[in-house]
Amino acid sequence: MQTPAFLDRDRPDVPDLVVPGGITPFFLQGRPVRGRLIRLGVLADVLLTRHDHPAPVTRLAGKALTVVAALASALKFQGSFSLQIKGDGPVTMLVADCTDTGALRFYARTDEDALNALLAETPNPTDRDLLGNGYLALTVDQGPDTERHQGIVDIAGDDLATMASHYFATSEQHACWIYLSCKMTDAGWRAGGLVLERIAGEGGSHVVGDENADASWETATILATTLTSRELLDDTLPPADLLYRLFHEEGLQIGHPRALAYGCRCSRARLADVLQGFPDDDLDHMAQDDGQIVMTCEFCNIDFRFPRKDISPHAG
């Protein structure tokens, strides 16, 4: 696979992978419901296997990628949507982000001793077991010349879907129903999700409290609960067919699919600029016996090697 054009030409080779129909938007006509079906397909396996995490951490990461893919697909401008979770559990930090063009990346930091102890006692831990107590933050970044929008809530619930739903109910006062799944299949890792949002009625008026709207929302969420992980992660089941199974009696209208892609945005130039921010003494300590400074991108797990003699601190 060739390196994407937007990456530095001296960057080690990474997958140039696009899933054309990764996001399928839809709405239920005449009802206060819109949604997105997210299926990472082979992209999940490529992203997740670049990191050597135990299966429970990999599953958590796959679900995090699914969340940001769903949320970024609603962006109306150039930018990115990121999820950050910090807790006192064995997974001390989890970060996933997705651009408006569908470029995905993630990394997870773990306390190895705590993680091994948890897995020895609980081989199939919940997401909450992995994360512990802490906070969940969702950030919209529209670029360097704009102010970021960030919402933060405490971690609540046993699984990431519940945590994300709690965020929208608490921070955005916005009703969402979220289902996430990530599993190892015969074809490799697969991840996906279904997100339903309750939307305003005609003219932007709130529909909460309207009996017909309440009933329509309840019906949609009940139908959504019939979705199985096997269906969601089945590469042979087209997204439109899956949605038809769920909502064909509810005025289903399917929008144009959106692509998802492998999209780490690191570069030699950016990392070299970081190195130039250190004084000479620190750079000397970073250099290995062969005179090389090695920096590893936490997102794509790629090593970048810089000759110490070629790196000088910024003037001033």
C-alpha positions as CSV (number, residue, x, y, z in Angstrom):
1,M,0.0,0.0,0.0
2,Q,1.3,3.4,-0.8
3,T,1.5,6.3,1.6
4,P,-1.3,8.9,1.3
5,A,-0.3,12.0,-0.5
6,F,-0.9,14.3,2.4
7,L,1.8,12.6,4.5
8,D,5.5,13.5,4.4
9,R,7.2,11.5,1.7
10,D,9.9,10.4,4.1
11,R,7.3,9.0,6.5
12,P,7.4,5.2,6.9
13,D,4.7,3.5,4.8
14,V,1.2,3.2,6.3
15,P,-2.0,1.9,4.9
16,D,-3.8,4.0,2.4
17,L,-7.2,2.6,3.1
18,V,-10.7,4.1,2.5
19,V,-14.0,2.5,3.3
20,P,-16.4,4.3,0.9
21,G,-19.6,3.5,2.8
22,G,-18.4,3.6,6.3
23,I,-21.2,6.0,7.4
24,T,-24.8,5.6,6.3
25,P,-27.0,8.6,7.4
26,F,-30.8,8.2,7.5
27,F,-33.9,9.7,9.0
28,L,-37.4,8.5,9.7
29,Q,-39.9,10.7,7.7
30,G,-42.5,12.5,9.8
31,R,-40.8,11.4,13.0
32,P,-38.4,13.2,15.3
33,V,-35.6,10.7,14.5
34,R,-32.4,10.8,12.5
35,G,-29.5,8.4,12.7
36,R,-26.2,7.1,11.4
37,L,-25.1,3.5,10.8
38,I,-21.4,3.2,11.3
39,R,-19.4,0.2,10.0
40,L,-15.6,0.4,9.9
41,G,-15.2,-2.8,8.1
42,V,-11.6,-3.8,7.3
43,L,-10.5,-0.3,8.5
44,A,-11.1,-1.5,12.1
45,D,-8.6,-4.3,11.8
46,V,-6.0,-2.1,10.2
47,L,-6.3,0.6,12.8
48,L,-6.5,-1.6,15.8
49,T,-3.8,-4.1,15.0
50,R,-1.2,-1.3,14.7
51,H,-1.2,-1.4,18.5
52,D,-0.4,-4.5,20.7
53,H,-3.2,-4.2,23.2
54,P,-5.1,-7.0,24.9
55,A,-8.5,-7.8,23.4
56,P,-10.6,-5.9,26.0
57,V,-8.6,-2.7,25.4
58,T,-8.8,-3.3,21.6
59,R,-12.6,-3.7,21.8
60,L,-12.9,-0.4,23.8
61,A,-10.7,1.4,21.2
62,G,-12.8,0.1,18.4
63,K,-16.0,1.4,20.0
64,A,-14.3,4.8,20.6
65,L,-13.4,5.0,16.9
66,T,-17.0,4.3,16.1
67,V,-18.3,7.1,18.3
68,V,-16.0,9.8,16.8
69,A,-16.7,8.6,13.3
70,A,-20.5,9.0,13.9
71,L,-20.1,12.4,15.4
72,A,-17.6,13.8,12.9
73,S,-19.9,12.8,10.1
74,A,-22.3,15.6,11.2
75,L,-19.7,18.3,10.9
76,K,-20.6,21.1,8.4
77,F,-17.2,22.6,8.3
78,Q,-13.5,21.6,8.0
79,G,-12.3,20.3,11.3
80,S,-12.2,17.3,13.6
81,F,-14.2,15.6,16.4
82,S,-12.2,14.0,19.3
83,L,-13.1,11.9,22.2
84,Q,-10.8,11.8,25.3
85,I,-11.3,9.7,28.4
86,K,-9.1,9.9,31.4
87,G,-9.7,7.7,34.4
88,D,-8.0,6.0,37.3
89,G,-8.4,2.5,35.8
90,P,-5.9,0.4,33.9
91,V,-6.6,2.3,30.7
92,T,-5.4,5.7,32.0
93,M,-6.2,7.6,28.8
94,L,-8.1,6.9,25.6
95,V,-8.1,9.3,22.7
96,A,-9.8,8.9,19.3
97,D,-10.5,11.5,16.7
98,C,-12.0,11.8,13.2
99,T,-11.9,14.6,10.7
100,D,-14.8,16.0,8.7
101,T,-13.4,13.9,5.8
102,G,-13.6,10.7,7.8
103,A,-9.9,10.3,8.7
104,L,-9.6,8.2,11.9
105,R,-6.9,7.5,14.5
106,F,-6.6,6.6,18.2
107,Y,-4.3,5.7,21.0
108,A,-4.7,4.2,24.4
109,R,-2.3,4.5,27.4
110,T,-2.4,1.7,29.9
111,D,-0.9,0.9,33.3
112,E,0.4,-2.5,32.4
113,D,0.6,-3.9,36.0
114,A,-2.9,-2.8,36.8
115,L,-4.2,-4.1,33.5
116,N,-2.6,-7.5,34.0
117,A,-4.0,-7.7,37.5
118,L,-7.5,-6.8,36.2
119,L,-7.4,-9.4,33.4
120,A,-6.2,-12.1,35.7
121,E,-9.2,-11.5,38.0
122,T,-11.7,-10.5,35.3
123,P,-10.9,-11.9,31.8
124,N,-13.8,-10.0,30.2
125,P,-13.9,-6.6,32.0
126,T,-16.5,-4.0,31.2
127,D,-15.5,-0.7,29.7
128,R,-15.9,0.9,33.2
129,D,-13.6,-1.7,34.7
130,L,-10.9,-0.7,32.2
131,L,-11.4,3.1,32.6
132,G,-12.4,3.5,36.3
133,N,-13.6,6.8,37.5
134,G,-12.7,10.0,35.7
135,Y,-14.0,12.2,32.9
136,L,-15.1,12.0,29.3
137,A,-14.5,15.0,27.0
138,L,-15.8,15.6,23.4
139,T,-14.1,18.4,21.5
140,V,-14.9,20.0,18.2
141,D,-11.9,21.6,16.6
142,Q,-12.5,23.9,13.6
143,G,-8.8,24.7,13.0
144,P,-6.0,26.9,14.4
145,D,-7.8,30.2,14.0
146,T,-11.0,29.2,15.8
147,E,-12.0,28.5,19.3
148,R,-12.5,24.9,20.2
149,H,-15.9,23.7,21.6
150,Q,-15.5,21.2,24.4
151,G,-17.9,19.4,26.8
152,I,-16.8,17.4,29.8
153,V,-18.8,15.0,32.0
154,D,-17.9,12.4,34.6
155,I,-17.7,8.8,33.4
156,A,-21.1,7.2,34.0
157,G,-22.2,3.7,33.1
158,D,-20.6,0.3,32.4
159,D,-20.1,0.6,28.7
160,L,-18.9,3.3,26.3
161,A,-22.3,3.6,24.6
162,T,-23.9,4.5,27.9
163,M,-21.1,7.0,28.7
164,A,-21.5,8.8,25.4
165,S,-25.3,8.9,25.8
166,H,-24.8,10.3,29.3
167,Y,-22.6,13.0,27.8
168,F,-25.4,14.1,25.4
169,A,-28.1,14.0,28.0
170,T,-26.0,16.0,30.5
171,S,-23.8,18.4,28.4
172,E,-25.9,18.9,25.3
173,Q,-29.4,18.3,26.7
174,H,-29.9,16.1,23.6
175,A,-31.5,12.7,23.6
176,C,-29.4,10.0,21.9
177,W,-29.6,6.3,21.7
178,I,-26.3,4.6,21.0
179,Y,-25.3,1.0,20.3
180,L,-21.6,0.1,19.8
181,S,-19.8,-3.2,19.1
182,C,-16.3,-4.3,18.4
183,K,-15.3,-7.9,18.0
184,M,-12.7,-10.2,16.5
185,T,-14.4,-12.1,13.6
186,D,-13.2,-14.6,11.1
187,A,-12.2,-11.7,8.9
188,G,-10.3,-9.8,11.6
189,W,-11.4,-7.0,14.0
190,R,-14.6,-5.3,13.1
191,A,-16.3,-2.3,14.8
192,G,-19.6,-0.5,14.2
193,G,-22.5,1.2,15.8
194,L,-25.9,2.7,15.4
195,V,-26.7,6.2,16.7
196,L,-30.2,7.7,16.9
197,E,-30.8,11.3,17.7
198,R,-34.1,12.9,18.7
199,I,-34.5,16.1,16.7
200,A,-36.6,19.2,16.9
201,G,-40.0,19.4,15.1
202,E,-40.9,21.6,12.2
203,G,-39.7,25.2,12.7
204,G,-37.1,24.1,15.2
205,S,-39.7,23.7,18.0
206,H,-38.8,21.2,20.7
207,V,-40.7,17.9,20.4
208,V,-40.1,16.7,23.9
209,G,-43.5,16.3,25.6
210,D,-45.4,15.9,22.4
211,E,-47.2,12.6,22.8
212,N,-46.9,11.6,19.1
213,A,-43.3,12.5,19.0
214,D,-42.6,10.7,22.3
215,A,-44.3,7.5,20.9
216,S,-42.3,7.8,17.6
217,W,-39.0,8.1,19.5
218,E,-39.8,5.2,21.8
219,T,-40.8,3.0,18.8
220,A,-37.5,3.8,17.0
221,T,-35.4,3.0,20.0
222,I,-37.3,-0.3,20.6
223,L,-36.7,-1.3,17.0
224,A,-33.1,-0.3,17.3
225,T,-32.6,-2.7,20.3
226,T,-33.3,-5.6,18.0
227,L,-30.1,-5.0,16.2
228,T,-27.5,-7.7,16.9
229,S,-23.8,-7.5,17.0
230,R,-23.6,-10.2,14.3
231,E,-25.8,-8.2,11.9
232,L,-23.9,-5.0,12.6
233,L,-20.5,-6.5,11.9
234,D,-21.5,-8.7,9.0
235,D,-19.5,-7.5,5.9
236,T,-21.9,-9.3,3.6
237,L,-25.0,-7.5,4.8
238,P,-25.4,-4.1,2.9
239,P,-26.1,-1.1,5.2
240,A,-29.3,-0.3,3.4
241,D,-30.6,-3.9,3.9
242,L,-29.8,-3.7,7.6
243,L,-31.6,-0.4,8.1
244,Y,-34.6,-1.7,6.1
245,R,-34.8,-4.7,8.5
246,L,-35.0,-2.3,11.4
247,F,-37.1,0.6,10.2
248,H,-38.9,-0.2,7.0
249,E,-42.3,0.5,8.6
250,E,-41.1,3.9,10.0
251,G,-40.7,6.0,6.9
252,L,-37.0,5.1,6.5
253,Q,-35.1,7.6,4.2
254,I,-31.4,6.8,3.5
255,G,-28.9,9.5,2.7
256,H,-25.7,9.5,0.8
257,P,-23.0,7.3,2.4
258,R,-19.8,8.9,3.7
259,A,-16.3,7.5,3.6
260,L,-14.0,6.6,6.5
261,A,-10.2,6.3,6.1
262,Y,-7.0,5.5,7.9
263,G,-5.9,9.0,8.8
264,C,-3.0,9.7,11.2
265,R,-1.8,13.2,10.6
266,C,1.7,13.0,12.0
267,S,4.7,14.1,9.9
268,R,8.5,14.4,10.2
269,A,8.3,18.1,9.9
270,R,5.9,18.4,12.8
271,L,8.0,16.1,15.0
272,A,11.2,17.8,14.1
273,D,9.6,21.1,15.1
274,V,8.8,19.6,18.5
275,L,12.4,18.4,18.9
276,Q,13.7,21.8,18.1
277,G,11.8,23.1,21.2
278,F,14.2,21.2,23.5
279,P,17.6,22.5,24.7
280,D,20.8,20.8,23.6
281,D,21.3,19.0,26.8
282,D,17.9,17.3,26.5
283,L,18.5,16.5,22.9
284,D,21.8,14.8,23.8
285,H,20.1,12.7,26.4
286,M,17.4,11.6,23.9
287,A,20.0,10.4,21.4
288,Q,20.7,6.7,21.3
289,D,24.2,5.1,21.0
290,D,24.0,5.4,17.2
291,G,23.4,9.1,17.4
292,Q,19.7,8.8,16.4
293,I,16.7,10.3,18.2
294,V,13.7,8.1,17.9
295,M,10.2,9.5,18.2
296,T,7.1,7.3,18.1
297,C,3.7,8.5,17.0
298,E,1.3,7.3,19.7
299,F,-1.5,7.2,17.1
300,C,-0.1,5.1,14.3
301,N,2.8,3.5,16.3
302,I,5.4,4.5,13.6
303,D,9.0,5.3,14.6
304,F,10.6,8.4,13.2
305,R,14.4,8.6,13.4
306,F,16.3,11.9,13.4
307,P,20.1,12.2,13.4
308,R,21.1,14.2,16.5
309,K,23.5,16.3,14.5
310,D,20.7,17.5,12.3
311,I,18.5,18.9,15.1
312,S,19.3,22.3,16.6
313,P,17.1,24.1,19.2
314,H,15.1,27.1,18.0
315,A,16.9,30.4,18.3
316,G,15.9,32.4,21.4
